[in-house]
Amino acid sequence: MRDVYIVGAHTIRFGKYLDKSIKDLAARTVRGVLKDTGLSGRDIQALWFANSGWEHGSGQTSIRGQVALRPLGIDAIPITNVENACAGGSTAFHHAWLGVASGLYDTTMAVGAEKLYQENKAAIFAGFLGGIDIENCAEIAEGLSVFRLTFDEQKDLARFREKYPARRNPGTKKKRRPVKNRIRDLRDNFVVAINLGEKLGYDTVKRLRKLSAAGDHSPFMDIYGYAARQHMKNYGSTVEQLAAIASKSHFNSTLNPNAQYSFEAPVEKVLTDRIVSFPLTRAMCAPIGDGSAAAVLCSEDRVKRLGLMDRAVKVRTSVLGSGKAHSPGSESPEIGERLAKQAYALSGLGPEDIHLAEVHDATAFGEMIQAENLGFCEKGGGGVLAEKGETGIDGKIPINTSGGLVSRGHPIGASGLAQIHELVTQLRGEAGRRQVRDAKIAMAENGGGALGSEEAAMCMHILEKPC
């Protein structure tokens, strides 16, 4: 396998782009990444395009990359469409890397673009069902009873709310939504129910009402909430530690011009925010959003011919894997730990060699558990690591200097490539006020979907600063 270098990386600011299409978002990041490299679209020999929701938003069920990129003059070359849930962008990057590492191509590109915002919010959350085994979603819905709070956990929740009362603005009353808005919501829910009923059967849709996604968040939040409660029982981690993680990420986002959120959230504010799925509050959870990101990869010979070695970030390794079935009571390592060990073995490095990391924090608990899986602390120590400030920008192992998914945002197909952009920016020494000192080796972890007790897909990348 040949050495591979990232010669360009780009992301737009994630957020709400109701007046923009996938084509518009893709165009912005493709033009941005080509400007970063000094190349043109005609220099790209193969491209991988990541997207998960274009079908749900406007019906583009296939040939998404070809449709999005032809207006930019990128055609004729191999364009591969990638769908791997939240790991889609990282999966596109992995294959762009593989295309160069194998010797098949000298210059490749990975692009991720996603639009999650639309007027029909019910459709957005219904779309997340595609991240589980949809044919067995009724059984999964029935099994979700395990994620409900036990009697003891309900008492924990009551004590938590007594200690951290929900914030309310003094002198304000909850406004009743206008009638036309409520009618629109009923219409939207009806449309989604009909659509799902035709696909899955109306009896299945009735069962799916047990999923909290019928409310204001995806079923994955309940899975994360359950996992966080189990971690608290097994290791003594605390809600305050989760809040410290979220607060740190929100602070980092104030230093990142590409972040969807750009406000600080002190620990107390995180704890008194609205509960999404106990112990997770809203400030601990990633928002939905629109966005795009891209990267260009080259062989070493190509980089030298282009005269870009001084800004080229080396890919020490790229690993893609899938979750596996676990038998009841099994203590085999989960996917994050398995793939981290593979990435370290292939790169000849260990967790002690990593200077910063971007990890998949759809919730603050995601960062806590991945810090452990990547070997930055012992099992059960992710919360303590954050509480001590070790994951801050000036800490022992800075994590999610971009603000992470919690603050930078999480447009599904673009998130993994936004991680790459952040790490490239850091390793080039171009991160400004959020720059990590002496950053030489960086790591990204990005997971997607849920199949059984693990993420369905996950990527790990280890990158090295320019020479």
N, C-alpha and C positions, 0 to 999 in steps of 0.2 A: 504493500500500500504506500502511495506517495504522501509526502507532507502537503497539507492543505492550509491555506491562509484566507482570512476574511479581509478583503480589501475595501469593503464598504458596508456600512450599516446605517439604517435610518428608521425612524418611527415618527408618525404624526402625533399630535397631542390627542389622547383618547378623550372621548366625551360624547355629546349628543349632536348628531348631524342629520337631523330629520330631513333637510333639504338636499342631502347628498346621497348618491348611489354607491354601490360597491365599486363600480367603474371609477367614480370620482375619487374614492378613498384609495383605491389601488394606484391610480395615476399619480397621486400626490407622493406616495412613498417610493414608487418606482423612479420617478423623476428625482426624488431626493437622494436615493441610494446611488443612482448613476452620477449625479453631481458630486457625491462624496468620492467616487472612484475616478472620475474624469473619463469614464467609458460611455458608449452609446448602447442603445438596445440591440444594435446589430452585432455587438461584441459578445453577447450572451449566447452560449451554445445549447443550453438546456435550462429549463425552469420548472420549479415545483410551486404550485399555488394552493394555499390552505384556506379553506372556508368551511363552515358548518351550517350556517343558517340561511343562505341565500334562497333556498327553496321555500322556507317558511315565510320569508319577508316578501318575496316577489315572484316565486315560482321557478327560479332558475335551478332546475334539478340536476343538470349535468353540464359538461363543457364550460365550467365556470371560468377557469383560467384563460381559455381561448377567447371567451366573450369579453372578459375584463381587460385583456392585454392587447388585443388586436388594434384598438384605437390608438395605442401608443406606438404602433409599428413593430410590435413584438409578435411575430408569427412565423410560420414555416418550421421553426425549431421544435424539438420535443417539449411539450408542456404537459406535465402530469398533475392531475387534480388530487389533492390530499384532503381526506376527512378523518380526523382522529380525535374528535371532541376537543377538549381544552389543550391537548397535546399536539394539535394540528400544525401550528407554526413551527414547533420544534421538530416534528416529524419531517416537514418540508425541508428544514435546514439539514437534518440528518441525511436525507437522500441527495441533497445538493452537494453535501460533503462527500458522500459515497461516490457520486458521479465523477468527482475530481480525484479522490483518493485511489479509485480503481484504475485511473488512466484513460477512462473513456472520454472525458472532457477536460479542458483547461480552464474554462470559465463558466460558472453556473450561478443561478440566482434562486433564492427562496423568497416568496411573497406570502403574506397573510393579510387578509382583509375581512372585516366582519361588521355587520349592522345588527344590533340587538334592539335598538330603540325603534318602536313603532307605536302608533296610536292604540292598538289593541294589546294591552298589557297581558291579558289572559293568554294570547297566542305566544307571547315571549316565553312565559313559564311553561306552557304546554310543550314548547319546542325542546325544553330540557329533557323531556322524557326520552328523546332519541339517544341520550347518553347512558341509558340502561338497556337491558334486554327487553325490547318493546313487546315481543311476542309473549313474554311471561310477565308483563307489567302488572296484571291482575294479581298473580301470586306474590309478586314483589310488594304490591300495595298492601295485601293482607299481612305479609311478613313485617311491614313497617311498624306494626304494633310494638316490636321490640325496641323501637327508638323512642317510644313515648316515655314520659317521666314515670319512674316508680314512685311509690308512696314516700320513700325516704328522700328521693330527689325533689319531690314536690315540697317537702319541708325545707330542703336546701334552697330551693328557689324563694320560698317565703322569707327565709332568713337573709338571703341576698338582697331582696327588695326592701326589707326593713333596714338593712345597712346602707343600701344605695338606692334611695327612692328615685323613681323615674323623673327625669327633668320635665318641668312644666314652666312655661313663661308666665310670670305673675300677671294677673289681670286679663288673661286671654281665655277664651272659651273655644272648644272644638266646634268649628263651623260645619253646619250641615251642607253637604255637597248639593249644588244646583240639581234640579229635577232632570234637566237635559243630560247632565253628566251621568246620573244614576241610570237613566234609560239607555245611554250609550254603553255603559258597563254591562247591563243586562243583555243588550244586543251582542256585544263582543263575546260574552261568556256563552251565549247561545250558539253563535257561529262556531266557536272552538269546540263546543260539545258535539255539534252536528258533524264537524270534520273528523274528530276523534272517533265518534260513534260509527261513521261509515268505514273507517280504517280498522278499528279494533273490535267493534261490536258495542252496542249500547249497554249491555250488561257489564262489560268491562269498564266502561266510562263511569257507571254508578259506583263500582268498587274503587275506582281511582279518586273518588271524592275524599277518600281517606288520606290521600297525599296532601300535604300542606301546600304544595305548589298551586293548589286552587286558590290560595290566598295571595301572599305578597312575596314569596320566595320559592326557590327551587327545592326539590326533595333532597338535593345534595347538602343543603344547610342542616337538615335534620340528621343526616348521616354524620356530618362533621360534629354536630352537637352531641350526638350519642358517643362518638369516639372521644371527644373531649371529656365527657363525664367519666368514661371508663379509665382514661388516663389519670384523671384526678383521683379516682378510687385506688388505682394500682400503684401510683407513684407519689401521690400527695401534691401534685401540681395544683395551682390555684387560679381562680378567676382573675385575681390581681396580676398574675404573671401573663395571662392572655391579654389583659388590658395594656400591660407594659409593651408587649410586642406590637399591638395595634397603634399605640401612641407613638412609638419609635417610627413606624412606617409612615404615619401621617405627618410627622415632622420631616422625614426625608422627602416627602412629596412637595413640601414647600420650597425645596431647593431644586426641583426638577420641572423645567418648563413644559415637559411633555406629559405631566401627570394630570389625570382627570380631576382629582381633588388636589387642592393646594392650600389646605388649612391645617393648623395644628389641632390636636385632640389630646389634651392632658389626660392622664390616667383616670382621674375622677370623672371627667366628661365621658370617657369611653364606658365606664362602669354604670353611669346613670342614663345611658342611651336606651332606646327601645330594645327589648329582648326579641331576637329573631328565633332562636332555638337554643334554650338554656344549655350551657352558660354563655352563649354567644350573643353579644349585642350587635346592633346595626353597625357601629363603628369598627367592629372586629370582622366585618364581612365585606367582600369585594362587591362593588356595584356592577350593574350591567352597563354596557357602553358600546360605542362604535369606534373603529380605529383601523389602522393598517401599519405594517412594519415590513422591512425587507433587509436582505443581506446578499452580498455578492462574494463568491468564493473563487479562488484561483489556485493553480498549481504553483510551486515555487519558481519554476522557470518562467512562467507567465508573469508572476509578480516582479521578478527581476527585470524582465524585458520592459515592463511598464514603468519601472523606476519607483515602485511603491513599497519597498521593503521597510522603510522607516515608519510606516503607519500600518503595516500588515500584521494582523493578530493571528498567531498560529493556533490551529485547532489541534490540541494534544490528543484528544479522543472524542468520539461521538458514539453514544450507545442508545439504542432503541429496544424496548422490551414490552412485553404484555404481562398482565396479571395472570395468576394461576389459581386454580381451585385449592382450597385448604380444607382438610378434613377436620371435623370438630375436635377441639382440644389441641390442634397442631400448634407447635411452637416454632415452625419454620419461619425464616425471615420474610418480611413483606417485600413488595416489589422495590420500594425506595432503597432499602438496605441492600438487596441483591444487586441492583443496577449500579449503586455507588461502588460496591466492591469490584464489579466488572470494570467500571470507568477508571478506578485507581490502578487496577492491575494492568490495564492496557496502556495507561499513560506513564506508568512507572512512578506514580506519585501516591501520596497518602493524604488524609484529611489535614495533617499538620502542615502540608505544603500550600494549602489553599488560603489566599489572602482576602477574598470576598466571594459572596455567592448570591445568586438570585434564585429563589425557590418558589414553588407554586403555593401561594397562600390565598386560596379562595376564601379562607378564614384565617384568623390569627393562629388557630390550632394547627393549620397546615404548616406554617412556619415552625411551630414548636416541634412537631413530630419529624419534619424533614431535617431539622438541625441535628436530631438524634440519628436519623437514618444515614445521613452523610458523614457521621462520625465526628462531628464538632464537639460533642459532649457524650456522656454516658446515657444509656437508656433511662428515660425519666428525667433527664437533666435539662431538657430544652427550655423549660420555664425559668429555671434558676439562671441559666446562661443569659437569657434576656433581662431578667430582673437585675442582674449585676451590671448591666450596660455593656456586656461583651459583644453584643450584636449591633451596636451603634456604629456610626461612621468611624469614630475614633477607637472602637473596641477591638478586642482580640480577633474576632471573625465577623466583620460587617456583613449583615444579611439584608437583602432587599433595599439597597441604597437608593433605588429608583422610587421607592414608596411601595413596591410590590403590587400585587393585584388589588390589595385592600385599598390603596390610594392611587396608584398609577392607573388602575382600571383593568378591565378584563374582557375585551372583545375577543371572543373565543379563539378564532383562527389566527389572530395577530399576537396573542400574549407571549407565546414562546419566542417569537422573533424580537419582541420588545425587550425581553430578557437579554438576548444576544446584543442588541443595540446598547443597552446599559453597560454590559461588561466590556464591550469594545471601547466605549467612551471612557470607561474607567482605566482600562489598560493602556489607552493612548494618552492618559493624563489630561483629558479634556472635560472632566466632570465638574469643573468649577468649585462651588462651595460645598458640594457633596463628594469631592474627590477623596478617595482613600489613599493614604500615604504609602508610597513604595509598593503599589499593587503590581504584582508580577504574574500571579496565577489566579484564575477565577473559574468558578463553576456554576452551571445552571442546571436546575431540575424542574421539569415540567410534566405534570400528569394530566390525564384526561379520562372522563367516563368512569363508570362504576360497574364492575362485574363481580358479583360475590362480595368479598370483604376487601378487595383491592381496587386500585385504579385499573381501568381496562388497558391503558397504554401509558407509557412514560419514556421520557428521554433524559439523558444526562450528557452534558458537554463540559469539557475542561479546556480552557483557553489560556494562551501565554502571550504576554506583552510583546510588542515589536522589538526587534533587536536594536 
